[in-house]
Amino acid sequence: MVPSALHATRPQSVIDFPQSFLLGRTSSFDVGPPFNFYEILAVKPEQNGVRVDRVIITPPGPGCSDVAKVEVKTVFIQQSVPALLEGRNPCAMAEKVLSKERKRCRRCLVFSSVNVIMQTSCGDEARTMRMDILDRDIYGSRVANTPTITSWTMRLLARLDQGLGPGVMEKPVFELLESPAVQPARTEILDDLASGKFDGLFQAPTSVSELYKRSLHQPLSVKLVSSDPLPPLSYEAPKYSPLARLARIGGSVEFTARIRENGTVADLKFISGNRLLQNSVEKSVEGWKYPSNAAGLEIRVKLQFEASCLQPTN
């Protein structure tokens, strides 16, 4: 009997099914920078299902065109590990078949792709498997001829993304680049990321542990320097706009405004500052709140846009 392409010659029943597994997914685009995005998906059994932890790591762009970001999300899926894997045991997949699938399109033009690394325990040994997904597989070209294990990998990733929400390939690139850098709460998977545990999943010019460390020290900040004659009760600092970062613009913005009866701000008039920075301030100031008993009072405010990768200008 000829063995299935998904399995080695050893019967699957003899090979223990893995209890957990780890996926490293590198998504590459022909637009950017950054050109590559890295994802880690850790799947572990939990009561009545599995726990999936996902980390998306966005490398920084040149200068301040984009900053390093790390996003973390955890979901619980009510399926067993074997069910999630469609009953296919990765420990029984033949390496020669995997190698053949990776080499199937050496001379194809590829504008985007996904490289997937799976790590799991197979009995007393650890196994690492690599599967490559091409743009023609993702976007449904008639000549894709997506092979068996690659198709299985795509379905597995789709099931995980269905629970977690859109992965990198499902998100518009501009959304990945312009999403704010929010520091995630410390978790076990972030501790593992910081320790370098996942560095071997990716062939990256900069390790993912180093990218995580860079995400902790953001080069962009906007500070409220002064608000005379009184400070706001609540305010949100303006965002550093992508256009201002690309144009390498920093410096101060000053304006005057009048406090309304409800404590909000009206009649905004700029004294100084680059127009791109002023646009960010206009959007932010709409949500500021001052004491209502200061209605009619004129305030003078100064904000400072600072970036360690910019040459400040006024």
Residue frames as qw, qx, qy, qz and C-alpha x, y, z in Angstrom:
[[0.000, 0.887, 0.461, 0.000, 0.00, 0.00, 0.00],
 [0.412, 0.435, -0.021, 0.800, 1.40, 3.42, -0.98],
 [0.285, -0.503, -0.503, 0.642, 1.54, 5.85, 1.99],
 [0.130, 0.924, 0.357, 0.049, -0.38, 9.12, 1.80],
 [0.440, 0.584, -0.101, 0.675, 1.61, 12.25, 0.92],
 [0.347, -0.780, 0.114, -0.509, 0.70, 13.56, 4.35],
 [0.808, -0.515, 0.250, -0.141, 2.27, 10.68, 6.22],
 [0.030, 0.597, -0.799, -0.064, 5.56, 8.89, 6.61],
 [0.598, 0.085, -0.764, -0.229, 5.75, 5.12, 6.18],
 [0.107, -0.032, -0.844, 0.525, 5.34, 4.57, 9.92],
 [0.224, -0.599, -0.720, -0.267, 1.63, 4.06, 10.76],
 [0.124, -0.588, 0.075, -0.795, 0.07, 7.19, 12.26],
 [0.761, -0.545, -0.217, -0.279, -1.49, 5.17, 15.07],
 [0.832, -0.136, -0.285, 0.456, 1.99, 4.26, 16.33],
 [0.342, 0.262, -0.137, 0.892, 3.12, 7.89, 16.49],
 [0.165, -0.589, -0.601, 0.514, 1.72, 9.82, 19.44],
 [0.144, 0.811, 0.360, 0.439, -0.39, 12.83, 18.53],
 [0.310, 0.205, -0.312, 0.875, 1.21, 16.08, 19.79],
 [0.222, -0.645, -0.647, 0.341, -0.52, 17.71, 22.76],
 [0.010, 0.898, 0.095, -0.430, 0.46, 21.24, 21.74],
 [0.682, 0.301, 0.301, 0.595, 2.26, 23.03, 18.92],
 [0.157, -0.724, 0.011, 0.672, 3.83, 26.34, 17.99],
 [0.590, 0.616, 0.394, 0.343, 3.54, 28.19, 14.68],
 [0.237, -0.566, 0.124, 0.780, 5.77, 30.96, 13.39],
 [0.508, 0.672, 0.504, 0.188, 4.30, 32.83, 10.43],
 [0.252, -0.425, 0.199, 0.846, 6.25, 35.37, 8.37],
 [0.460, 0.750, 0.475, -0.012, 4.10, 37.42, 5.98],
 [0.385, -0.283, 0.318, 0.819, 6.02, 39.21, 3.22],
 [0.398, 0.821, 0.371, -0.173, 4.68, 42.00, 0.99],
 [0.591, 0.277, 0.252, 0.714, 6.15, 43.82, -2.00],
 [0.040, -0.827, -0.114, -0.548, 5.12, 47.15, -0.46],
 [0.688, -0.593, -0.244, 0.339, 6.57, 48.88, 2.56],
 [0.439, 0.072, -0.823, 0.352, 8.77, 49.21, 4.47],
 [0.392, -0.383, 0.836, 0.019, 8.46, 47.27, 6.65],
 [0.530, 0.260, -0.632, -0.503, 8.21, 44.39, 4.19],
 [0.521, -0.063, -0.850, 0.045, 7.89, 41.50, 6.65],
 [0.548, -0.479, 0.214, -0.651, 5.57, 40.90, 9.58],
 [0.318, 0.172, -0.912, 0.193, 6.06, 38.14, 12.14],
 [0.711, -0.367, -0.013, -0.599, 3.42, 36.16, 14.02],
 [0.117, 0.198, -0.935, 0.271, 3.71, 33.58, 16.77],
 [0.740, -0.248, -0.175, -0.600, 0.77, 31.27, 17.49],
 [0.029, 0.250, -0.907, 0.337, 1.05, 29.03, 20.55],
 [0.734, -0.193, -0.339, -0.556, -1.63, 26.33, 20.81],
 [0.047, 0.216, -0.878, 0.425, -2.07, 24.46, 24.10],
 [0.421, -0.405, -0.777, -0.234, -4.81, 22.16, 25.40],
 [0.228, -0.194, 0.425, -0.854, -7.25, 23.59, 27.94],
 [0.315, 0.256, 0.840, -0.360, -10.39, 22.21, 29.52],
 [0.513, 0.632, 0.540, -0.214, -12.98, 21.60, 26.76],
 [0.550, 0.828, 0.081, 0.069, -10.71, 22.93, 24.03],
 [0.721, 0.090, -0.027, 0.687, -7.47, 24.72, 23.29],
 [0.164, -0.890, -0.064, 0.420, -5.93, 28.06, 24.21],
 [0.657, 0.475, 0.210, 0.546, -4.37, 30.06, 21.38],
 [0.279, -0.799, 0.001, 0.532, -1.97, 32.92, 22.11],
 [0.634, 0.585, 0.250, 0.440, -1.03, 35.11, 19.15],
 [0.309, -0.709, 0.075, 0.629, 1.70, 37.75, 18.97],
 [0.591, 0.712, 0.227, 0.303, 2.03, 39.99, 15.89],
 [0.502, -0.568, 0.120, 0.642, 5.38, 41.77, 15.62],
 [0.482, 0.845, 0.170, 0.157, 5.76, 44.73, 13.25],
 [0.672, -0.110, 0.005, 0.733, 9.37, 45.80, 12.60],
 [0.029, -0.790, -0.092, 0.606, 10.22, 49.51, 12.52],
 [0.631, 0.709, 0.201, 0.242, 10.51, 51.34, 9.22],
 [0.579, 0.208, -0.086, 0.784, 13.43, 53.62, 8.32],
 [0.003, -0.319, 0.152, -0.935, 13.69, 56.72, 10.45],
 [0.294, 0.148, 0.632, -0.701, 10.27, 57.34, 11.95],
 [0.435, 0.029, -0.554, -0.709, 8.21, 56.06, 9.01],
 [0.807, -0.351, -0.330, -0.342, 6.94, 53.38, 11.39],
 [0.249, -0.587, 0.658, -0.401, 7.81, 52.25, 14.88],
 [0.298, 0.064, -0.952, 0.035, 8.20, 48.69, 16.17],
 [0.624, -0.239, 0.124, -0.733, 4.89, 47.31, 17.48],
 [0.148, 0.027, -0.984, 0.095, 3.79, 44.16, 19.28],
 [0.636, -0.184, -0.057, -0.747, 0.13, 43.04, 19.51],
 [0.020, 0.087, -0.973, 0.215, -1.06, 40.18, 21.72],
 [0.683, -0.105, -0.072, -0.720, -4.38, 38.33, 21.71],
 [0.081, -0.108, 0.975, -0.174, -5.63, 35.15, 23.39],
 [0.699, -0.031, -0.168, -0.694, -8.72, 33.09, 22.53],
 [0.430, -0.120, 0.873, -0.198, -10.16, 29.72, 23.54],
 [0.549, 0.207, -0.537, -0.607, -11.41, 27.39, 20.82],
 [0.742, -0.134, 0.510, -0.414, -13.75, 24.53, 21.68],
 [0.875, 0.375, -0.286, -0.110, -11.89, 21.91, 19.69],
 [0.833, -0.417, 0.269, 0.244, -9.28, 19.34, 20.64],
 [0.137, -0.658, 0.552, 0.494, -5.78, 19.55, 19.16],
 [0.376, 0.048, 0.861, 0.339, -6.45, 16.51, 16.89],
 [0.340, 0.730, 0.590, -0.055, -9.72, 18.06, 15.67],
 [0.042, 0.896, -0.100, -0.430, -8.03, 21.40, 15.02],
 [0.142, -0.516, 0.717, 0.447, -5.43, 19.54, 12.96],
 [0.741, 0.284, -0.263, -0.548, -8.17, 17.65, 11.04],
 [0.955, -0.154, 0.241, -0.079, -6.88, 14.40, 12.51],
 [0.728, 0.577, -0.251, 0.273, -3.59, 14.85, 10.63],
 [0.742, -0.601, 0.042, 0.293, -0.57, 14.07, 12.77],
 [0.280, 0.913, -0.297, -0.004, 2.31, 16.45, 11.95],
 [0.472, -0.573, 0.668, 0.053, 4.72, 13.97, 13.51],
 [0.731, 0.139, 0.658, 0.111, 3.85, 11.53, 10.70],
 [0.521, 0.835, 0.032, -0.175, 4.37, 13.92, 7.77],
 [0.862, 0.084, 0.185, 0.465, 7.25, 12.91, 5.51],
 [0.249, -0.721, 0.151, 0.628, 10.06, 15.47, 5.30],
 [0.329, -0.038, 0.657, 0.677, 10.72, 14.61, 1.63],
 [0.124, 0.689, 0.666, 0.256, 7.13, 15.57, 0.79],
 [0.189, -0.894, -0.190, 0.359, 7.48, 18.85, 2.67],
 [0.363, -0.472, 0.411, 0.690, 10.72, 19.57, 0.83],
 [0.294, 0.286, 0.727, 0.551, 9.11, 18.84, -2.54],
 [0.024, 0.846, 0.532, 0.033, 6.22, 21.20, -1.83],
 [0.264, -0.814, 0.024, 0.517, 8.61, 24.03, -0.88],
 [0.301, -0.353, 0.568, 0.679, 10.52, 23.60, -4.15],
 [0.488, 0.504, 0.710, 0.062, 7.45, 23.40, -6.41],
 [0.312, 0.899, 0.277, 0.136, 7.68, 26.95, -7.78],
 [0.625, -0.378, 0.064, 0.679, 11.32, 28.02, -7.80],
 [0.293, 0.079, 0.363, 0.881, 11.00, 30.25, -10.87],
 [0.046, -0.767, -0.615, -0.178, 7.60, 31.75, -10.11],
 [0.063, 0.454, -0.106, 0.882, 7.20, 35.49, -9.64],
 [0.448, -0.550, -0.669, 0.220, 6.13, 35.99, -6.01],
 [0.017, 0.620, 0.008, 0.784, 4.84, 39.37, -4.81],
 [0.479, -0.505, 0.402, -0.594, 3.69, 38.24, -1.38],
 [0.686, 0.047, -0.726, -0.012, 4.02, 35.02, 0.55],
 [0.655, -0.605, 0.245, -0.380, 3.70, 33.34, 3.93],
 [0.510, 0.319, -0.773, 0.201, 6.43, 31.17, 5.39],
 [0.756, -0.498, 0.034, -0.424, 5.24, 28.91, 8.20],
 [0.306, 0.344, -0.834, 0.305, 7.34, 27.05, 10.76],
 [0.800, -0.438, -0.148, -0.382, 5.66, 24.45, 12.99],
 [0.179, 0.410, -0.802, 0.395, 7.37, 23.20, 16.13],
 [0.817, -0.339, -0.024, -0.465, 5.99, 20.32, 18.17],
 [0.331, -0.451, 0.815, -0.154, 7.06, 17.38, 20.31],
 [0.823, 0.183, -0.416, -0.341, 6.98, 13.98, 18.62],
 [0.895, -0.206, -0.353, 0.176, 7.44, 11.45, 21.40],
 [0.646, -0.590, -0.034, 0.483, 10.79, 12.22, 23.03],
 [0.477, 0.022, 0.311, 0.822, 11.97, 14.37, 20.13],
 [0.184, 0.707, 0.173, -0.660, 11.20, 17.91, 18.99],
 [0.528, 0.339, 0.607, 0.487, 10.28, 18.41, 15.35],
 [0.087, 0.626, -0.020, -0.775, 10.46, 21.55, 13.25],
 [0.499, 0.423, 0.687, 0.316, 8.61, 21.69, 9.93],
 [0.014, 0.436, -0.133, -0.890, 8.58, 24.43, 7.30],
 [0.402, 0.559, 0.707, 0.160, 5.70, 25.09, 4.89],
 [0.102, -0.238, 0.191, 0.947, 5.66, 27.90, 2.28],
 [0.336, 0.684, 0.633, -0.138, 2.43, 29.51, 1.06],
 [0.303, 0.048, 0.367, 0.878, 2.64, 31.57, -2.15],
 [0.266, 0.274, 0.110, -0.917, 0.48, 34.51, -3.21],
 [0.468, 0.054, -0.631, -0.617, -1.20, 32.34, -5.87],
 [0.325, -0.244, -0.898, 0.171, -2.29, 29.96, -3.09],
 [0.027, -0.358, -0.516, 0.778, -3.70, 32.82, -1.03],
 [0.310, 0.408, -0.011, -0.859, -5.48, 34.69, -3.81],
 [0.702, 0.312, 0.586, -0.258, -6.86, 31.66, -5.67],
 [0.247, 0.553, -0.550, -0.575, -5.01, 31.64, -8.99],
 [0.912, 0.222, -0.030, -0.343, -6.28, 29.01, -11.42],
 [0.749, 0.424, -0.477, 0.179, -2.73, 27.71, -11.78],
 [0.398, -0.714, 0.450, -0.361, -2.03, 27.60, -8.06],
 [0.823, 0.108, -0.558, 0.005, -2.00, 23.80, -7.84],
 [0.322, -0.650, 0.493, -0.480, -1.64, 24.13, -4.09],
 [0.516, 0.142, -0.843, 0.047, -0.24, 20.83, -2.79],
 [0.638, -0.454, -0.611, -0.118, -1.67, 18.76, 0.03],
 [0.552, -0.380, -0.452, 0.588, 0.30, 19.83, 3.10],
 [0.116, 0.061, 0.026, 0.991, 0.30, 23.49, 2.04],
 [0.418, -0.424, -0.454, -0.663, -3.51, 23.37, 1.69],
 [0.656, -0.472, -0.571, 0.146, -3.77, 21.71, 5.11],
 [0.423, -0.186, -0.278, 0.842, -1.58, 24.44, 6.61],
 [0.103, -0.237, -0.209, -0.943, -3.74, 27.16, 5.07],
 [0.561, -0.500, -0.527, -0.397, -6.90, 25.61, 6.52],
 [0.626, -0.391, -0.496, 0.457, -5.28, 25.34, 9.96],
 [0.244, -0.056, -0.110, 0.962, -4.24, 29.01, 9.88],
 [0.287, -0.365, -0.387, -0.797, -7.72, 30.01, 8.70],
 [0.617, -0.531, -0.577, -0.071, -9.32, 28.22, 11.66],
 [0.522, -0.335, -0.356, 0.699, -6.96, 29.93, 14.10],
 [0.087, 0.067, 0.103, 0.989, -7.51, 33.34, 12.50],
 [0.379, -0.507, -0.565, -0.529, -11.27, 32.82, 12.58],
 [0.597, -0.603, -0.484, 0.212, -11.06, 32.63, 16.36],
 [0.503, -0.352, -0.121, 0.780, -8.43, 35.34, 16.79],
 [0.225, 0.892, 0.119, -0.374, -9.63, 37.84, 14.21],
 [0.676, 0.726, -0.107, 0.064, -7.76, 38.96, 11.07],
 [0.778, -0.308, 0.185, 0.515, -4.12, 37.96, 10.79],
 [0.209, -0.546, 0.283, 0.760, -1.53, 39.97, 8.92],
 [0.167, 0.070, 0.744, 0.643, -2.54, 38.76, 5.44],
 [0.004, -0.670, -0.728, -0.141, -6.19, 39.70, 6.09],
 [0.172, -0.811, -0.232, 0.508, -5.39, 43.22, 7.33],
 [0.474, 0.851, 0.050, 0.222, -4.83, 46.11, 4.90],
 [0.702, 0.118, -0.213, 0.669, -1.14, 47.04, 4.90],
 [0.018, 0.588, -0.073, 0.805, -1.92, 50.69, 5.75],
 [0.695, -0.620, -0.116, -0.344, -3.77, 49.48, 8.86],
 [0.891, -0.202, -0.184, 0.364, -0.69, 47.56, 9.99],
 [0.510, 0.299, -0.107, 0.799, 1.57, 50.54, 9.41],
 [0.097, -0.515, 0.019, -0.852, -0.63, 53.24, 10.92],
 [0.691, -0.564, -0.436, -0.120, -2.12, 51.40, 13.90],
 [0.212, -0.844, 0.324, -0.370, -1.00, 53.02, 17.17],
 [0.530, 0.233, -0.743, 0.337, 1.75, 51.43, 19.22],
 [0.647, -0.573, 0.077, -0.497, 0.00, 50.30, 22.41],
 [0.091, 0.438, -0.852, 0.273, 2.09, 48.50, 25.00],
 [0.753, -0.243, -0.518, -0.325, 0.41, 45.12, 25.72],
 [0.654, -0.617, 0.309, -0.311, 0.08, 43.81, 29.26],
 [0.027, 0.521, -0.852, 0.031, 2.81, 41.41, 30.34],
 [0.934, -0.008, 0.038, -0.354, 1.97, 37.77, 29.66],
 [0.788, -0.293, 0.512, 0.175, 3.77, 34.42, 29.64],
 [0.759, 0.478, 0.316, 0.309, 4.13, 34.48, 25.86],
 [0.194, 0.944, -0.131, 0.231, 5.71, 37.95, 26.02],
 [0.545, -0.693, 0.471, 0.032, 8.18, 36.69, 28.64],
 [0.830, 0.054, 0.490, 0.261, 9.09, 33.86, 26.26],
 [0.532, 0.791, 0.146, 0.264, 9.40, 36.37, 23.40],
 [0.110, -0.945, 0.285, -0.122, 11.73, 38.59, 25.43],
 [0.695, -0.495, 0.513, 0.097, 13.89, 35.62, 26.45],
 [0.187, 0.552, -0.680, -0.446, 14.58, 34.72, 22.80],
 [0.583, 0.036, 0.797, -0.156, 12.59, 31.48, 22.88],
 [0.661, 0.603, 0.421, -0.148, 10.98, 32.23, 19.50],
 [0.039, 0.767, -0.404, -0.497, 14.00, 33.66, 17.68],
 [0.290, -0.218, 0.870, 0.333, 14.67, 30.35, 15.92],
 [0.514, 0.533, 0.650, -0.171, 11.25, 30.41, 14.25],
 [0.413, 0.893, 0.137, -0.115, 12.25, 33.16, 11.85],
 [0.678, 0.078, 0.193, 0.705, 15.07, 33.93, 9.46],
 [0.018, 0.966, 0.249, 0.068, 14.95, 37.62, 10.26],
 [0.475, 0.577, -0.233, 0.622, 17.68, 40.28, 9.95],
 [0.151, -0.429, 0.493, -0.741, 16.76, 41.36, 13.48],
 [0.213, -0.168, -0.947, 0.172, 15.59, 38.78, 16.03],
 [0.363, -0.634, -0.489, -0.477, 11.99, 39.02, 17.19],
 [0.587, -0.575, -0.406, 0.400, 13.20, 39.32, 20.80],
 [0.347, -0.157, 0.027, 0.924, 15.15, 42.44, 19.81],
 [0.117, -0.413, -0.456, -0.780, 12.13, 43.84, 17.92],
 [0.502, -0.669, -0.546, -0.051, 10.07, 43.35, 21.07],
 [0.520, -0.450, -0.233, 0.687, 12.62, 45.25, 23.13],
 [0.170, 0.094, 0.246, 0.950, 12.54, 48.08, 20.60],
 [0.276, -0.581, -0.572, -0.510, 8.75, 48.23, 20.86],
 [0.522, -0.631, -0.478, 0.316, 9.13, 48.96, 24.60],
 [0.333, -0.529, 0.007, 0.781, 11.13, 52.13, 23.90],
 [0.432, 0.743, 0.472, 0.195, 9.12, 54.18, 21.45],
 [0.458, -0.018, 0.083, 0.885, 11.02, 57.05, 19.78],
 [0.077, -0.497, -0.364, -0.784, 7.89, 59.22, 19.42],
 [0.239, -0.509, -0.668, 0.488, 6.22, 61.31, 22.08],
 [0.035, -0.625, -0.254, -0.737, 3.89, 64.31, 22.34],
 [0.391, -0.332, -0.603, 0.611, 3.98, 66.24, 25.63],
 [0.128, -0.899, -0.327, -0.261, 1.79, 68.96, 27.06],
 [0.492, 0.211, -0.301, 0.789, 4.36, 71.60, 28.02],
 [0.010, -0.176, -0.409, 0.896, 2.01, 74.27, 29.38],
 [0.118, -0.618, -0.664, -0.404, -1.63, 75.34, 29.57],
 [0.179, -0.181, -0.359, 0.898, -2.09, 78.85, 30.99],
 [0.173, -0.592, 0.515, -0.596, -3.75, 80.03, 33.13],
 [0.695, -0.235, 0.557, -0.390, -5.04, 76.52, 34.09],
 [0.027, -0.232, 0.931, 0.281, -4.48, 72.90, 32.98],
 [0.635, -0.087, -0.471, -0.606, -7.19, 70.70, 31.44],
 [0.722, -0.299, 0.453, -0.429, -9.11, 68.32, 33.69],
 [0.787, 0.033, 0.603, 0.123, -8.66, 65.59, 31.08],
 [0.423, 0.746, -0.313, -0.407, -6.96, 65.43, 27.73],
 [0.913, 0.082, 0.342, 0.208, -5.52, 62.99, 25.23],
 [0.252, -0.597, 0.428, 0.630, -2.17, 63.84, 23.68],
 [0.635, 0.611, -0.176, -0.438, -2.28, 64.25, 19.89],
 [0.920, 0.061, 0.337, 0.192, -1.11, 61.35, 17.72],
 [0.191, -0.583, 0.509, 0.604, 2.14, 61.68, 15.81],
 [0.758, 0.526, 0.118, -0.368, 0.75, 61.52, 12.28],
 [0.844, 0.066, 0.407, 0.342, 2.39, 59.17, 9.73],
 [0.491, 0.784, 0.130, 0.358, 2.87, 62.09, 7.30],
 [0.206, -0.932, 0.259, -0.146, 4.72, 64.13, 9.92],
 [0.764, -0.417, 0.458, 0.177, 6.96, 61.14, 10.67],
 [0.780, 0.367, 0.355, 0.363, 7.69, 60.53, 6.99],
 [0.294, 0.872, 0.031, 0.390, 8.45, 64.22, 6.48],
 [0.649, -0.074, -0.393, 0.647, 10.71, 64.11, 9.60],
 [0.110, -0.640, -0.037, -0.759, 8.87, 66.98, 11.27],
 [0.528, -0.452, -0.609, 0.381, 9.05, 67.66, 14.99],
 [0.151, 0.261, -0.133, 0.944, 8.97, 70.67, 17.27],
 [0.049, 0.335, 0.640, -0.690, 6.46, 72.72, 19.23],
 [0.090, -0.532, -0.601, -0.590, 2.88, 73.80, 18.53],
 [0.045, -0.259, -0.494, 0.829, 1.28, 76.75, 20.36],
 [0.141, -0.491, -0.610, -0.606, -2.34, 77.87, 20.21],
 [0.205, 0.004, 0.452, -0.868, -4.97, 79.86, 22.04],
 [0.292, -0.362, -0.808, -0.361, -8.58, 78.84, 22.60],
 [0.393, -0.324, 0.203, -0.836, -11.72, 79.74, 24.55],
 [0.002, -0.079, -0.962, 0.261, -13.39, 77.49, 27.13],
 [0.414, -0.361, -0.516, -0.657, -17.07, 76.80, 26.55],
 [0.575, -0.442, 0.231, -0.649, -19.72, 76.51, 29.29],
 [0.977, -0.122, -0.048, -0.167, -19.47, 72.70, 29.20],
 [0.614, -0.618, 0.437, 0.225, -15.66, 72.80, 29.58],
 [0.788, 0.294, 0.385, 0.381, -14.82, 71.96, 25.97],
 [0.329, -0.450, 0.231, 0.797, -12.62, 74.13, 23.76],
 [0.484, 0.764, 0.420, 0.071, -13.67, 76.52, 20.98],
 [0.219, 0.972, -0.083, 0.000, -12.15, 79.22, 18.73],
 [0.819, -0.277, 0.255, 0.433, -8.81, 77.45, 18.30],
 [0.373, 0.917, -0.138, 0.026, -6.14, 79.81, 16.89],
 [0.897, -0.049, -0.013, 0.440, -2.60, 78.62, 16.18],
 [0.171, -0.937, 0.200, 0.229, 0.36, 80.80, 17.08],
 [0.112, 0.663, -0.712, -0.204, 3.14, 78.54, 15.81],
 [0.638, -0.112, 0.759, -0.069, 3.89, 75.01, 14.63],
 [0.019, 0.156, -0.796, -0.584, 4.06, 73.01, 11.42],
 [0.618, 0.029, -0.155, -0.771, 0.72, 72.52, 9.67],
 [0.662, 0.014, -0.736, -0.140, 0.99, 68.70, 9.78],
 [0.272, -0.076, -0.758, 0.588, 1.45, 68.86, 13.55],
 [0.307, 0.039, 0.205, -0.929, -1.39, 71.39, 13.85],
 [0.646, -0.044, -0.512, -0.564, -3.75, 68.96, 12.10],
 [0.548, -0.118, -0.800, 0.212, -3.06, 66.35, 14.78],
 [0.068, -0.085, -0.525, 0.844, -3.64, 68.93, 17.51],
 [0.448, -0.047, -0.150, -0.880, -6.98, 70.03, 16.04],
 [0.689, -0.138, -0.646, -0.298, -8.31, 66.46, 16.16],
 [0.495, -0.115, -0.730, 0.457, -7.10, 65.90, 19.71],
 [0.007, -0.041, 0.349, -0.936, -8.23, 69.16, 21.32],
 [0.521, -0.266, -0.401, -0.705, -11.87, 68.45, 20.47],
 [0.745, -0.341, -0.571, -0.047, -11.92, 65.93, 23.33],
 [0.333, 0.140, -0.521, 0.774, -10.16, 68.07, 25.98],
 [0.414, -0.742, -0.497, -0.176, -12.08, 69.11, 29.10],
 [0.205, 0.304, -0.369, 0.854, -11.56, 72.16, 31.31],
 [0.027, -0.371, -0.716, 0.591, -13.45, 73.19, 34.49],
 [0.086, 0.674, 0.635, 0.367, -16.92, 74.44, 33.52],
 [0.247, -0.880, -0.269, 0.304, -16.59, 77.38, 35.95],
 [0.368, -0.431, 0.321, 0.759, -13.80, 78.68, 33.68],
 [0.462, 0.630, 0.585, 0.217, -16.28, 79.29, 30.84],
 [0.220, 0.968, 0.104, 0.068, -15.26, 82.22, 28.62],
 [0.462, -0.742, 0.368, 0.317, -11.64, 82.10, 29.76],
 [0.664, 0.677, -0.315, -0.034, -8.93, 82.20, 27.09],
 [0.817, -0.424, 0.336, 0.200, -6.14, 79.64, 27.43],
 [0.393, 0.765, -0.493, -0.131, -2.72, 79.46, 25.83],
 [0.934, -0.175, 0.313, -0.010, -1.32, 75.96, 25.24],
 [0.243, 0.708, -0.639, -0.180, 2.07, 74.65, 24.15],
 [0.970, -0.031, 0.234, -0.066, 2.68, 71.07, 22.99],
 [0.051, -0.696, 0.668, 0.258, 6.02, 69.47, 22.10],
 [0.954, 0.272, -0.020, -0.125, 6.35, 66.78, 19.40],
 [0.211, -0.719, 0.659, 0.072, 9.57, 64.88, 20.06],
 [0.981, 0.191, 0.019, -0.039, 11.20, 61.99, 18.22],
 [0.576, -0.595, 0.451, 0.333, 14.68, 60.64, 18.71],
 [0.623, 0.147, 0.605, 0.474, 14.84, 59.81, 14.98],
 [0.302, 0.845, 0.358, 0.258, 13.85, 63.29, 13.73],
 [0.367, 0.058, -0.089, 0.924, 15.56, 66.61, 13.36],
 [0.002, -0.713, -0.593, 0.373, 13.09, 68.91, 15.21],
 [0.174, 0.286, 0.299, 0.894, 11.77, 71.91, 13.30],
 [0.084, 0.494, 0.525, -0.688, 9.40, 74.71, 14.26]]
